[in-house]
Amino acid sequence: MSDDDPKNGDAVNHIRMIGQSFGVLLAATGLTIGAASMSNAASAANTMTASCSTTGASGSSVSVYGSDPWGEVKVTLRVKDTSADGHHVRVRYLTKGDSGLVYKWKWHSNTDGGGTTKEWETTAWSTYGIYEKGVEVARFEGDTLLNSCVDWG
């Protein structure tokens, strides 16, 4: 039989269609396997800690993140008032995007007095990506910053 035989042509076209369908199935399976591998790699968590101390305060940030700088970062902030001096202490998260500019997140305050520690769970995400993660710890009188320290993990 040749490809020119009308009966054979239908069979050849049917076989070509099965072959193309099988190729698409293999390609789709390959994409699914590739996506699963990428997903597993992206879900592998990294942890980075930044911490510092200044007069009257100490604190830290712990960042848990994947390999994608545009992914969500889980953040734990902690600040301790280390002095019974009547001043309150604050902590805030710091990040750097792809441009290198520093983004200062909102302050979290501990007004419970000397020797106390407070902790917050939050998340961070930026359209510019988060390439560096840090913390700023400070002592305040009202809204006046008295002293602070910064650390990049």
C-alpha positions as a Markdown table, in Angstrom:
| # | Residue | x | y | z |
|---|---|---|---|---|
| 1 | Met | 0.0 | 0.0 | 0.0 |
| 2 | Ser | 1.1 | 3.6 | -0.7 |
| 3 | Asp | 0.2 | 6.9 | 0.8 |
| 4 | Asp | -1.7 | 7.7 | -2.4 |
| 5 | Asp | -4.2 | 4.9 | -1.8 |
| 6 | Pro | -7.4 | 6.6 | -0.5 |
| 7 | Lys | -8.0 | 3.8 | 2.0 |
| 8 | Asn | -4.4 | 4.0 | 3.2 |
| 9 | Gly | -4.5 | 7.9 | 3.4 |
| 10 | Asp | -7.2 | 7.7 | 6.0 |
| 11 | Ala | -5.1 | 5.3 | 8.0 |
| 12 | Val | -2.0 | 7.5 | 7.6 |
| 13 | Asn | -3.9 | 10.6 | 8.7 |
| 14 | His | -5.4 | 8.7 | 11.7 |
| 15 | Ile | -1.9 | 7.6 | 12.7 |
| 16 | Arg | -0.5 | 11.1 | 12.3 |
| 17 | Met | -3.4 | 12.4 | 14.5 |
| 18 | Ile | -2.6 | 9.8 | 17.1 |
| 19 | Gly | 1.1 | 10.7 | 16.9 |
| 20 | Gln | 0.4 | 14.4 | 17.3 |
| 21 | Ser | -2.0 | 13.8 | 20.2 |
| 22 | Phe | 0.6 | 11.6 | 21.8 |
| 23 | Gly | 3.3 | 14.4 | 21.3 |
| 24 | Val | 1.0 | 17.0 | 22.8 |
| 25 | Leu | 0.3 | 14.6 | 25.7 |
| 26 | Leu | 4.0 | 14.1 | 26.2 |
| 27 | Ala | 4.7 | 17.9 | 26.0 |
| 28 | Ala | 1.9 | 18.6 | 28.5 |
| 29 | Thr | 3.2 | 15.9 | 30.8 |
| 30 | Gly | 6.7 | 17.4 | 30.5 |
| 31 | Leu | 5.3 | 20.9 | 31.4 |
| 32 | Thr | 3.5 | 19.5 | 34.4 |
| 33 | Ile | 6.5 | 17.6 | 35.6 |
| 34 | Gly | 8.6 | 20.8 | 35.0 |
| 35 | Ala | 6.1 | 23.0 | 36.8 |
| 36 | Ala | 6.0 | 20.5 | 39.8 |
| 37 | Ser | 9.8 | 20.6 | 40.0 |
| 38 | Met | 9.9 | 24.4 | 39.9 |
| 39 | Ser | 7.1 | 24.6 | 42.5 |
| 40 | Asn | 9.0 | 22.3 | 44.8 |
| 41 | Ala | 12.2 | 24.3 | 44.3 |
| 42 | Ala | 10.2 | 27.6 | 44.9 |
| 43 | Ser | 8.6 | 26.2 | 48.1 |
| 44 | Ala | 11.9 | 25.4 | 49.6 |
| 45 | Ala | 12.1 | 28.0 | 52.4 |
| 46 | Asn | 15.1 | 30.0 | 53.4 |
| 47 | Thr | 15.4 | 31.8 | 56.8 |
| 48 | Met | 17.3 | 35.0 | 57.5 |
| 49 | Thr | 17.7 | 36.7 | 60.9 |
| 50 | Ala | 18.7 | 40.3 | 61.5 |
| 51 | Ser | 19.2 | 41.6 | 65.1 |
| 52 | Cys | 20.7 | 44.5 | 66.9 |
| 53 | Ser | 20.8 | 46.3 | 70.3 |
| 54 | Thr | 21.0 | 50.0 | 71.2 |
| 55 | Thr | 20.7 | 51.8 | 74.5 |
| 56 | Gly | 17.4 | 50.6 | 76.1 |
| 57 | Ala | 16.3 | 48.3 | 73.3 |
| 58 | Ser | 17.1 | 45.1 | 71.5 |
| 59 | Gly | 15.2 | 43.4 | 68.7 |
| 60 | Ser | 15.2 | 41.2 | 65.7 |
| 61 | Ser | 13.4 | 40.2 | 62.5 |
| 62 | Val | 13.2 | 36.6 | 61.2 |
| 63 | Ser | 12.3 | 36.3 | 57.5 |
| 64 | Val | 11.1 | 33.1 | 55.9 |
| 65 | Tyr | 11.1 | 33.2 | 52.1 |
| 66 | Gly | 11.4 | 31.2 | 48.9 |
| 67 | Ser | 13.8 | 31.6 | 46.0 |
| 68 | Asp | 11.5 | 34.2 | 44.2 |
| 69 | Pro | 12.3 | 37.8 | 45.3 |
| 70 | Trp | 8.7 | 38.7 | 44.3 |
| 71 | Gly | 7.2 | 36.1 | 46.6 |
| 72 | Glu | 5.6 | 36.7 | 50.0 |
| 73 | Val | 8.0 | 36.9 | 53.0 |
| 74 | Lys | 6.8 | 35.7 | 56.4 |
| 75 | Val | 8.2 | 37.9 | 59.1 |
| 76 | Thr | 8.5 | 37.7 | 62.8 |
| 77 | Leu | 9.5 | 40.9 | 64.6 |
| 78 | Arg | 10.6 | 41.1 | 68.2 |
| 79 | Val | 11.6 | 44.0 | 70.5 |
| 80 | Lys | 12.6 | 44.1 | 74.1 |
| 81 | Asp | 12.7 | 47.1 | 76.4 |
| 82 | Thr | 16.0 | 46.6 | 78.2 |
| 83 | Ser | 15.9 | 49.6 | 80.5 |
| 84 | Ala | 13.4 | 50.8 | 83.1 |
| 85 | Asp | 14.0 | 54.4 | 81.9 |
| 86 | Gly | 10.4 | 55.5 | 81.1 |
| 87 | His | 11.0 | 55.4 | 77.3 |
| 88 | His | 9.2 | 53.0 | 75.0 |
| 89 | Val | 10.8 | 50.9 | 72.3 |
| 90 | Arg | 9.9 | 50.1 | 68.7 |
| 91 | Val | 10.9 | 47.7 | 65.9 |
| 92 | Arg | 10.4 | 47.8 | 62.1 |
| 93 | Tyr | 11.2 | 45.7 | 59.1 |
| 94 | Leu | 13.5 | 47.0 | 56.4 |
| 95 | Thr | 13.8 | 45.7 | 52.9 |
| 96 | Lys | 15.7 | 46.6 | 49.7 |
| 97 | Gly | 14.2 | 46.1 | 46.2 |
| 98 | Asp | 15.9 | 45.6 | 42.9 |
| 99 | Ser | 16.9 | 49.3 | 42.8 |
| 100 | Gly | 18.7 | 49.1 | 46.1 |
| 101 | Leu | 16.3 | 51.6 | 47.7 |
| 102 | Val | 15.5 | 50.9 | 51.4 |
| 103 | Tyr | 11.8 | 50.5 | 52.2 |
| 104 | Lys | 11.0 | 51.1 | 55.9 |
| 105 | Trp | 7.9 | 49.3 | 57.0 |
| 106 | Lys | 5.7 | 50.5 | 59.9 |
| 107 | Trp | 6.9 | 50.7 | 63.5 |
| 108 | His | 5.6 | 48.2 | 66.1 |
| 109 | Ser | 5.7 | 49.5 | 69.7 |
| 110 | Asn | 6.4 | 48.0 | 73.1 |
| 111 | Thr | 5.1 | 50.4 | 75.7 |
| 112 | Asp | 4.9 | 47.8 | 78.5 |
| 113 | Gly | 8.0 | 48.9 | 80.3 |
| 114 | Gly | 11.5 | 47.7 | 81.2 |
| 115 | Gly | 12.2 | 44.0 | 80.8 |
| 116 | Thr | 9.2 | 43.3 | 78.6 |
| 117 | Thr | 9.3 | 41.7 | 75.1 |
| 118 | Lys | 6.7 | 41.9 | 72.4 |
| 119 | Glu | 6.5 | 39.9 | 69.2 |
| 120 | Trp | 4.5 | 40.3 | 65.9 |
| 121 | Glu | 3.8 | 37.9 | 63.0 |
| 122 | Thr | 3.4 | 39.6 | 59.6 |
| 123 | Thr | 4.2 | 39.4 | 55.9 |
| 124 | Ala | 6.0 | 41.5 | 53.4 |
| 125 | Trp | 5.7 | 41.7 | 49.6 |
| 126 | Ser | 6.9 | 44.2 | 47.0 |
| 127 | Thr | 6.4 | 44.7 | 43.3 |
| 128 | Tyr | 10.1 | 45.6 | 43.2 |
| 129 | Gly | 11.1 | 42.3 | 44.8 |
| 130 | Ile | 12.7 | 41.9 | 48.2 |
| 131 | Tyr | 16.4 | 41.3 | 47.8 |
| 132 | Glu | 17.7 | 42.3 | 51.2 |
| 133 | Lys | 16.0 | 42.0 | 54.6 |
| 134 | Gly | 16.8 | 43.9 | 57.8 |
| 135 | Val | 15.6 | 45.3 | 61.1 |
| 136 | Glu | 15.6 | 48.7 | 62.8 |
| 137 | Val | 15.3 | 48.8 | 66.6 |
| 138 | Ala | 14.8 | 52.1 | 68.5 |
| 139 | Arg | 14.0 | 53.9 | 71.7 |
| 140 | Phe | 11.5 | 56.7 | 71.7 |
| 141 | Glu | 10.2 | 59.5 | 73.9 |
| 142 | Gly | 6.7 | 60.0 | 72.5 |
| 143 | Asp | 7.2 | 60.3 | 68.7 |
| 144 | Thr | 10.8 | 61.5 | 69.0 |
| 145 | Leu | 13.4 | 58.9 | 68.1 |
| 146 | Leu | 16.2 | 58.9 | 70.8 |
| 147 | Asn | 18.5 | 56.3 | 69.4 |
| 148 | Ser | 18.4 | 53.3 | 67.1 |
| 149 | Cys | 20.4 | 50.5 | 65.4 |
| 150 | Val | 20.0 | 48.8 | 62.1 |
| 151 | Asp | 21.1 | 45.3 | 61.0 |
| 152 | Trp | 20.9 | 43.6 | 57.6 |
| 153 | Gly | 20.8 | 39.8 | 57.7 |
